[in-house]
Amino acid sequence: MLNLTRWWPLAAVLCLAGCGGGEGGSAPPSAEASGGGEPLIVGMELAYPPFEMTATDGEPAGLSVDLARALAEDLGRPLEIENIQFAGLIPALQSGRIDLIISSMTATEERAKSVAFSEPYAKIGLAMLVPEDSLIDGVEDLDAAGEKVAVKRGTTSQVYAAEHLKDARMMVFDRADAAVTEVVQNRADAFIYDQLSIYRYARRHPDTTRPVLTAIEEEAWAIALRQSDTELLGQVNAFLTKFKEDGGFERLGDRYLQPAKEAFQAHGIPFIF
């Protein structure tokens, strides 16, 4: 088990979230501001800082917003962002409301039945947030009668819990913050979510929670498109290759995630980029 209680002197990994986006909080260009061309409409849920969030001026902000902006610029198209609840993103894509999804979405076999995925651009693991005085050291401690596991609806953490924790009681929430509250108030034995978010929530509630960051299961994030949009898929993959080779992901990681990056690397946990 990795206990990060002693890491708290590190600078806040997500101070940008608390500051409305900080230097990453500028809004993406509107269709009018970006000149002509058909807008590239990107769907994301602006509730997952520092990747997808809302700045103090009400505009989209975060790492994924910057990634979407760079993609739109590479394609020569103005950018529009649609803020959609995570569970509604794939239906919005299928209906034609949006052109693609950039929302820290894990590429899974089940989702690939409905959408096409780009090449992965990040890898991350599921982790756990537990009460500060919990004796839980790993996910194997959760699969027992009476254990209560909080998850967010529509996420791979919900899928994992349903498939692997047969004896525990699963508590499903529409918002991650609500699931965290259950752990803070000791009404849930664990909240399963991605490592970066678990790190952030533990920093936010150091007196009542503890992170268990060793990866339960590793995942890959990718951009989702309609299966019929093969030309756009090729353009997106070409962009991702160039962006990575040019150091784009390293710059985004340094801008939004530097303290977490340093902390993870110091303790031998692979970082996402």
C-alpha positions in Angstrom: 0.0 0.0 0.0 1.2 3.5 -0.8 0.3 6.0 1.8 0.7 9.6 0.6 0.0 11.3 4.0 3.6 12.4 4.2 3.6 13.9 0.7 1.3 16.8 1.6 4.1 19.4 1.6 4.3 19.0 -2.1 2.7 21.8 -4.1 -1.0 21.2 -4.9 -1.3 19.0 -7.9 -4.5 20.6 -8.9 -4.2 24.2 -7.7 -5.5 25.1 -11.1 -8.8 23.6 -10.3 -9.2 25.7 -7.2 -8.1 28.8 -9.0 -10.4 28.4 -11.9 -7.8 27.0 -14.2 -4.9 29.3 -13.5 -2.7 29.9 -16.5 -4.5 27.0 -18.3 -7.8 28.8 -17.9 -8.1 30.6 -21.2 -11.1 29.7 -23.3 -10.8 27.9 -26.6 -11.3 29.9 -29.7 -14.9 30.3 -30.9 -15.9 29.6 -34.5 -16.1 33.3 -35.2 -12.7 34.1 -33.6 -11.0 31.3 -35.5 -12.0 32.3 -39.0 -13.8 30.1 -41.6 -14.2 26.4 -41.9 -16.5 23.9 -40.4 -16.3 23.9 -36.6 -14.7 20.9 -34.9 -17.3 20.1 -32.1 -15.7 18.4 -29.2 -17.7 16.8 -26.4 -16.3 16.6 -22.8 -17.7 16.8 -19.2 -16.3 19.9 -17.6 -16.2 18.3 -14.2 -12.8 16.6 -14.1 -10.0 19.0 -13.3 -7.3 19.6 -14.3 -8.3 17.8 -17.6 -11.8 19.1 -18.2 -13.1 22.0 -16.1 -14.6 25.5 -16.1 -12.5 28.6 -15.6 -13.7 31.6 -13.4 -15.0 33.3 -16.5 -17.2 30.4 -17.2 -15.2 29.2 -20.2 -13.9 25.6 -20.7 -10.4 25.1 -19.4 -7.9 22.4 -18.7 -5.5 19.9 -20.3 -8.0 18.3 -22.5 -9.2 21.7 -23.7 -5.7 22.6 -24.7 -5.4 19.3 -26.5 -8.6 20.0 -28.3 -7.4 23.5 -29.2 -4.2 22.1 -30.6 -6.1 19.4 -32.6 -8.5 22.0 -34.1 -5.6 24.2 -35.0 -3.8 21.3 -36.7 -7.0 20.5 -38.7 -7.5 24.2 -39.6 -10.9 24.2 -38.1 -12.5 26.5 -35.4 -13.2 24.8 -32.1 -16.5 24.4 -30.3 -16.8 22.6 -27.0 -20.0 21.0 -25.7 -20.2 20.3 -22.0 -22.0 17.0 -21.7 -22.4 14.6 -18.7 -20.0 11.8 -19.1 -22.7 9.1 -19.6 -24.2 11.1 -22.4 -21.1 11.6 -24.4 -21.3 8.5 -26.6 -25.0 9.1 -27.4 -24.2 12.7 -28.3 -21.4 11.4 -30.7 -23.7 8.8 -32.2 -26.5 11.4 -32.8 -24.2 13.8 -34.6 -24.3 16.5 -31.9 -20.5 16.4 -31.6 -17.7 15.3 -33.8 -15.5 13.6 -31.3 -14.9 13.0 -27.5 -11.9 14.2 -25.6 -12.9 13.6 -22.0 -10.3 11.4 -20.3 -12.3 8.4 -21.7 -10.9 4.9 -21.3 -10.8 2.9 -24.6 -12.6 -0.3 -23.7 -13.8 -3.2 -25.8 -17.4 -2.6 -24.8 -17.2 1.1 -25.9 -15.4 0.1 -29.1 -18.6 -1.7 -30.2 -20.2 1.8 -30.5 -17.3 4.2 -31.3 -13.9 4.2 -33.0 -11.0 5.1 -30.8 -7.8 6.9 -31.7 -4.4 5.6 -30.7 -4.0 6.0 -26.9 -2.6 9.3 -25.7 -2.3 8.5 -22.0 -2.2 5.5 -19.7 -3.4 5.5 -16.1 -4.6 3.1 -13.4 -7.6 2.7 -11.2 -6.9 3.4 -7.5 -8.8 3.8 -4.2 -9.7 6.5 -1.7 -10.4 5.0 1.7 -11.1 6.5 5.2 -8.0 7.7 7.0 -8.2 5.0 9.7 -9.1 2.2 7.3 -7.2 -1.1 7.4 -7.8 -1.6 3.6 -4.4 -2.2 1.9 -5.6 -3.4 -1.5 -8.7 -4.1 -3.6 -8.8 -7.7 -2.4 -9.8 -6.3 1.0 -13.0 -4.9 -0.5 -14.6 -8.0 -1.9 -16.4 -9.0 1.3 -20.0 -8.9 2.5 -20.7 -5.6 4.3 -18.0 -3.6 2.4 -19.4 -0.6 0.6 -17.7 0.6 -2.6 -18.5 4.0 -4.2 -18.1 4.5 -8.0 -19.1 7.1 -10.6 -21.8 6.1 -13.0 -20.7 5.3 -16.5 -17.0 4.9 -15.7 -14.7 2.0 -15.9 -14.5 2.0 -12.1 -18.2 1.0 -12.1 -17.5 -1.7 -14.6 -14.5 -3.0 -12.6 -16.5 -3.1 -9.4 -19.4 -4.9 -11.0 -17.1 -7.6 -12.5 -14.7 -8.1 -9.7 -16.3 -7.2 -6.4 -19.1 -9.7 -6.2 -19.7 -9.7 -2.5 -19.3 -5.9 -1.8 -22.2 -3.5 -2.1 -21.7 -1.0 -4.9 -22.9 2.6 -4.5 -23.3 4.4 -7.8 -23.1 8.2 -8.0 -23.5 10.7 -10.9 -20.8 12.9 -9.5 -17.3 12.0 -8.2 -17.5 14.6 -5.4 -20.6 12.8 -4.1 -18.7 9.5 -3.9 -15.8 11.2 -2.2 -18.2 12.6 0.4 -19.3 9.1 1.3 -15.7 8.2 2.1 -15.1 11.4 4.0 -18.1 10.8 6.2 -17.2 7.1 6.6 -20.4 5.8 4.8 -18.3 4.1 2.1 -15.3 1.9 2.6 -13.7 3.0 -0.6 -14.1 5.1 -3.7 -12.5 3.6 -6.9 -11.4 6.1 -9.5 -8.3 7.0 -11.5 -5.0 7.5 -9.7 -4.7 11.3 -10.3 -8.2 12.0 -9.0 -7.6 9.8 -6.0 -4.4 11.7 -5.3 -6.2 15.0 -5.6 -9.1 14.0 -3.4 -6.8 12.7 -0.7 -4.9 16.0 -0.7 -8.2 17.8 -0.4 -9.3 15.7 2.6 -6.0 14.8 4.4 -7.6 14.4 7.9 -10.4 12.0 6.8 -9.1 10.0 3.8 -6.1 8.1 2.6 -5.1 7.2 -1.0 -4.1 3.7 -2.0 -2.5 4.5 -5.3 -1.1 1.2 -6.5 -2.9 0.5 -9.8 -5.8 -1.9 -9.5 -6.1 -2.1 -13.2 -4.3 -0.1 -16.0 -6.3 1.8 -18.6 -5.6 3.8 -21.8 -7.3 7.1 -22.6 -8.1 7.8 -26.3 -10.2 10.2 -28.4 -13.5 8.7 -29.5 -15.1 9.2 -32.9 -17.9 7.8 -35.0 -17.0 4.5 -36.6 -17.9 5.9 -40.0 -15.5 8.9 -39.7 -12.4 7.1 -41.0 -10.9 10.1 -42.6 -11.1 12.2 -39.4 -9.8 9.2 -37.4 -6.7 9.2 -39.6 -6.2 12.9 -39.1 -6.6 12.6 -35.4 -4.0 9.8 -35.2 -1.6 11.7 -37.4 -2.0 14.7 -35.1 -1.4 12.7 -31.9 1.8 11.3 -33.4 3.1 14.7 -34.2 2.0 16.2 -30.9 3.8 13.5 -28.9 7.0 13.8 -31.0 7.0 17.5 -30.6 6.8 17.2 -26.8 3.2 18.4 -26.6 2.1 15.9 -24.0 5.2 16.6 -21.9 4.4 20.3 -21.9 0.8 19.7 -20.9 2.0 17.4 -18.1 4.4 20.0 -16.9 1.8 22.7 -17.0 -1.0 21.0 -15.3 0.4 18.0 -13.4 4.0 18.7 -12.4 3.7 18.1 -8.6 1.8 14.8 -9.2 4.3 13.8 -11.9 7.2 14.3 -9.5 5.4 12.5 -6.7 4.4 9.5 -8.8 7.9 9.1 -10.3 9.6 9.4 -6.9 7.5 6.4 -5.7 7.9 4.3 -8.8 4.3 4.8 -10.0 4.2 5.2 -13.9 2.9 8.6 -14.9 0.2 9.0 -17.6 2.3 10.5 -20.4 
